[in-house]
Amino acid sequence: PALARGEIQMIGATTIDEYHESIENDRALQRRFQNIQIDEPTIPQANQILKGVTPTFEKYHHVKVKPSAIKQAVQLSVRYIPDYFLPDKALDLLDEACTIASTQSSKVVTQREIAEVLKRRTGIPVTTILKDESERLTDIEARLKKRVKGQDFAIKTVADVIMIAKAGLQDESKPLSTMLFLGTTGVGKTELAKGTAEVVFDDENAMIRIDMSEYSQPGSSLKLIGTRKTKGMLTEAVKHRPYSIVLFDELEKGDREVHDLLLQILDDGRLTDGTGRVVSFKNTIVIMTTNIGAERIRNNAELKGDVDKLSTREYQQFISAMDLELLNEFRPEFINRIEHKIIFKMLDKPVIKQIALKNLEILNQRMLKQGAYIVFDKKLLDYLADNGTDVNNGARPLARLINRKVLAPIARRMVKLNRKKGYLHEFKIIVKGNAPN
């Protein structure tokens, strides 16, 4: 009544959600207020706000804040704290960085103190946060080739896609990129996804992996987005790691409802969780893998050679044929939303030898930590290439063969060794006999 009679004047502040819950439902109370929408400030405006507040922080914490730290607080809060808004999230970073600096002898807040706060909150290494984007993305192809063998064609396509996204030329309303990896089992699809995470985000663990075989039953979509009472596996993971690779492994095994959720991500770059909260996928790279069309890839390799040997026309015809295979499992609108379909080659013996060498080098690094190392020659690589692969499983049996024929015998001997600090034990691996012609 006092508001209605004009006896008091009031200025109130609330969030949109709280306004809908508490004020909008009371029509009489709603009429007493004139709504003024306060939008989130832009990055330049947030910089100005922080500059205005900085003297107060400096006086309270007895520190000096560098201008570069103010700019960094705004930029990094936008990048790594998407669930909150400017200027609040940038002010929180700056305030906590001032607290860190106040315990140091220099009493100066720099970009590093801002990065240190983010490390505590997100777990992202300081070096990654401070690294310039152009520095992080140099030599993408070469770095991926060190990790994934025999897939130069796929690697080049992925590298091109990353550069387009990071140059800011992608559709900003969608994820940074969406890719479908097609190929037979064990040819490096998942490994390339891990390598992409390492190249783009400096950490192969910056990958949210969803095994679609776990979401094959009707109603499985709720496990991904959650309900009012439970958190979603996918939405919660992206909420906490908005800058990551989202890998949907063995796409064809997911339920149709799960594919419909994916369609929302590919179309709008966002997903609404079970509580009604919108989760942004616009800073993710979405990668899906499938074995659909594996037989066609195998037949094409036998008849015409690998995909990188096809003419432009032959390649387009092959992709069209692969689309027909995909349409047997997925709806046309889903297939059409995928930006890049990337074909993986079959693995031949020289590539298997490269993979075997890489795996043995990794084994050697582990052994050096235990005071030992291995010595081997070309015959071991030939043996592993001959026996560690097959047409249906690619290089997948190779790791099992190395464990059985190399690692297990070495382990049995290592546990009996009298290991001394500073001494290295050499294990020489000898292959007896010759490979059959």
N, C-alpha and C positions, 0 to 999 in steps of 0.2 A: 504493500500500500504506500509506503513512503516513497518508493521509486515512482509509482504511478502519479502521486501528487506533486512530484518534483521537489520534495523536501531535501533529498540528498542526491548528490551526483556521484557516480561510480565508474571507475575504469577497471575492467577485469581482464585477465589473461588466462587462456586455456588452450588445450590441444584440440584438433578437429575431432578426434575420437571421443574425448571427454565432453565436448560440446554436444555431439550427437546423443550421448548417453544421458547427460544430466540436464541440459538446458533446452535442447530442441524439443524434447517430449513435453515440456511445460510451456504451452503456447502463451500463456499470460506473461511468464517471465521472459520468454524469447522476445516479445514485443517491446520490452523495456530497454532493449539494447540495440545499438547500431553496430552491425558487424564490420570489422576492418580486417581483411585478410593480410597477414604478414607472411610474405614468401621468404624462402631461404635466400640469403644474400649470395651474390655471385662471388667467384674467387677474388676478383679485384676488390670488391666491397669487403669481403672477409679480411683481406690483407690490411685494409684501412682500419677496420674495427680492432684487429690485433695490435696494430701500431698505436692506437689510442689507449689500449689497456696495458701495454707493455711497461710503461713507467711505474704503474701500480705494482706489477709483479716484481720489477727490479727492486723497488723500495722494500717490499715485504720480504723477499728472499735474499736481499743483499747480493745481487748478481748483476751482470751486464748481459743483455740479450743482443746478439748480432742480428742485423736486418735479414741475413740469409736464413737464420733460424726461424724467423717469423714466416717467411715465404715457404720454407720447408714444412712447417707445421700445417699450413693450409693445404699445400699440394698433397702431402702424404696422408692427411686425414681424409681427403676426398678419395684417394686411391685405395687406402687400406681399411677405412672405417665407413663403409657404405650404409650401414643401418642407422646412423645418426646424422645430424644436420650441422651445417655451418651456421654461426661461428662456434657453436658450443663444443663440437668435437675438436676443433683446432685449439680452442682456449684450454681444453683439458690437457692436450698434448704439451702445450707451452708451459702450463702451470706445473705439470709433473716433471718436465725437463728442467725447469728452474729449481725444483726441489733436489734433483740429482746434482745440478751444478753447484748448489749451495754447500754440498758436502765435499767438493773438490777444491784443490788449492787455487786453481785459476779463477774460479767464480764466474766463468763465462759460459753462456748458453750458445752452443753452435749446432750445426746440422746433426752432428753425431749424437748429442744428447736427445734430440728429437727422435732419431732413429733408435736409440736405446730404449726409449719409452715404448715405441712400436714393437720392438723385439720382445719386450716383457708381455705385451698384450697379445701378440699374434704368433710369436715363435719364429718369425722370419728373421734370418741373420742380418746383422747390421750392414755387412758388406753388400748384401743383396739390395737392401733398401737404398743405400747410398750410391749404388752403381748406376751410371748413366745408361739410358735405354739403348743408345747407339753402341755403347761398349758391350752391353749384354748380347746384342744381336749380331755381332760380327762373326763372319765365317760359319753361318748356320749349317750350310751343307756339309762342310768339312767336319764339323763337330758331330753331326748326326751320322755321317759315314763311319766314324770311328766306333760308333756304338752298334749300328745296324748294318750288317754285311749283305751285299748283293741286291740291294733295293734302291739303287741310285735314281731310278725313274720316279719312284714314290717319294723319295727324299727331296728331290728337286721340286716336285709339286707342293709338298708340305712347306718347304722353305719359301717358295713364292707366296703361298697363302699367308704365312706368318708376316712377311714383309709388307704385304698389302694391309693387313690388319693393324700392324704397328705404325704404319705411315698415316693411319687415320682415314684410310680411303674405303673402309668397309661401311656397311649400313649400320648406323649407330643405334638403330632400334632393335638390333638383333645381337646374338653372341658375336665375339670377335671373328669367329669362323665356325663353320660346321662341316665336318668331313666324315665320309663313310669309307672305311678301309675294307676292300674286298680281296679275298685270297684264300688259298688252301691253308690247312692247319700247319702251324709251326714255321711260318715264313717271315715272322718278325712284326706282325701288326701291333701286338701289345707292346713289344719292345720299342717300336718307333713312337708310340704314344708316351712312354716313359721318357724317351730321349727328348721329345718335344717339350715336356714339362721341365726337364733339366735345362734346355736351351732358353726357353722363354722366361721361366720363373726361377732359374738358378737352383732348382731342387726337384729331383725326380719324384719326391714324395708330395709335390704340389699337384697331386692328381687324385681326384675322387673317382674311385672305380666301382661301378655298379655291374655286378654279374647278373645278367638278365635271366639266367636260368632260375634264380631265386625269386623271380617275379613273374612266373609263368601261369599262376592260378588267377581266376577271376577275383577281383577285390585287392589284388597285389598293389595297385596304384596307391592305396591308402598307406602302405608301408613307406612309400617314397615321399609323400607330402604330409603324412601325419593326420591326426584328428585333434579335436579340442583337448583331449587328454594325453595324447602321445605325440612325440616329435617325429618328423619325417626324416628318413635316412638321407634323402637327397637334399631337400630344402634346408635342413639344419647344417649339413656339410658345406653347402654353397654359401650359406649365411655367414659361416665362420671363416671360409676360405674363398672369398669372391674372386680372387685372382688365381685361377687354377685350370687344369685340364679336367674336363668331366668325361670319363670314358664309360661308354655303355658297351660292355663286352658281350658278344654273341647275341646281337640285337634281335635276331629272329625268334629267340626263345622266350621273349617277353610277351605278356598278355596284351590283347588289343587296347585295353584301357591305358596301359603303360605307354603304348605308342601314341595314344591321343595326348597324353601329358607331354611327351616329347614334341609333338606337333606345336603345342603352345610355346615351348622353349624356342624352337626353330623359327616360329612365326613372330613372336613378340619379345623374345629375349627375357622372359620373366615367367614366374610360376607362383600361384597362390597356394600357400600352405593350409593345413587343416584349421588354423585359427583365423584365417582370412588375411593373413599378412602377405604382402607381395615380396617375393625374393627375386632379385635381379640376377640374370645370367649374362649381362652385357659385357662383363669383363672376363668371361670364361671362353675357352676354346672347347667346343663339343666334338668329341671323336666317337664314332660308333664302329664296331667291327662286326663282320659277318662272314660265314662260310658259304652263304648262298652263291651259286654260280661257280663253285669250286671245280666241278666237273667240266664246265665250259672253258674255264681258264686252263685246265689241264689239257683238254683237247686242242685248244687254240695253240698252246705251246708246242704240241706235237706236230700240228699241221702247218702252222705259219711262223712259229718262233715266238719269243717273248714279246710282251706288249710294246716295249721300247723299240722293237724292230719293225713295227707296223707303220705303214704310211698313214698320213692324217685321215684319209678317207676310210682306210681299214680300221683305224682306231675308233673313229666315230661309229662305224657299223658295229664294232665289238661292244662299245658302251651301250648302244641301243639294244643289242641282244641281252646284255647284262640287266638293263632296265626291265626288260620283259620277265627275266627271272625274278627280279625283285618284286614285280607287280603280282606275282603269285602269292607273295607273303604279306605285302604292305599295300595300303591304299595309295592311289595316284597322288593325292594332295600331300601325303607324307613324303613320298619319293621326290616330288618336285620342290620341296622345301630344302632339301639337302644341297648345299652349294657345290661341294666337291666330292666326286666319287673317284677313289684312288685305287688302282689295280696293283696288286703285289705279284711279282714274278715267282715262278717256281724256282727252287734252289737247285743248282747243279753242284757237281763235286768240287770244283775250285772254290765256290762260295762256302760249302760245308767245311772245307779245310781252313778257310779264313775264320769261320766261327769257332772251330775247334782250337785254333791257335789263340784266339781271344779268350776262350774259356780257360785254357791252360795258363795263360798269363795272369788271369784273375786268381787261379789256384796258387800260382807261384807267389803272388803278393800276400795271400793268406798264410802260406807256409813260412815266408820270411819272418812274419811276426812270431812264429813258433820256433825260429832258429833252424830252418831248413829251406831247401830249394830243390827244384827238379831240373834235370837235363834230359833232353830228348832230341830226336832227329826227324827227318822227313817221313820215315817209315811209320812213326806213330801217327802223324797227321793223316797219312794214307789209310792206315788201319781204322782210325776213327771216322774218316769220311766214308769208307766202304761199309762200315757196320753201324754207324750212328745215325742213319737216316733211312727213310723210305718214302715212296711216292705219296702215301696218305697222311703222313705225320710230319713231313719236312724235317727240320732240325730238332724237333722236340725229343726224340730218343737219344740225342747226342749227350745231353747232360747226364742222363741215367747211365749211359755207357761209360762216361768218364768216371762217374762215382763208383761204378762196379769194378772196372778194370784198372783204374789209375788211383783214385782216391782211397778206396777201401784197403788195398794192399799196403799203401804208404802209411795209412793211419795205424794199421796193425803193428808196423815196425816202429813208428814214432812213439807209441805209448811205452815201448820197452827201452827207449834210448835214455842214456844218462846225459841229459841236456845241461850244458854249462853256459853261463852268460858270456857272450862274445864269440862263441863257436857256432859255425854253420855246418849242418849236416847235408851232404849232397845225396840226392836220390836219382840214379840214372835209370831211365825207362827204356827197355830194349824190347823190340818186337821181333819174335822169332819166326822164321819162314818168310815166304814171299806171297804177295797178294795174287789171287788167281787172275788170269787174263780175261 
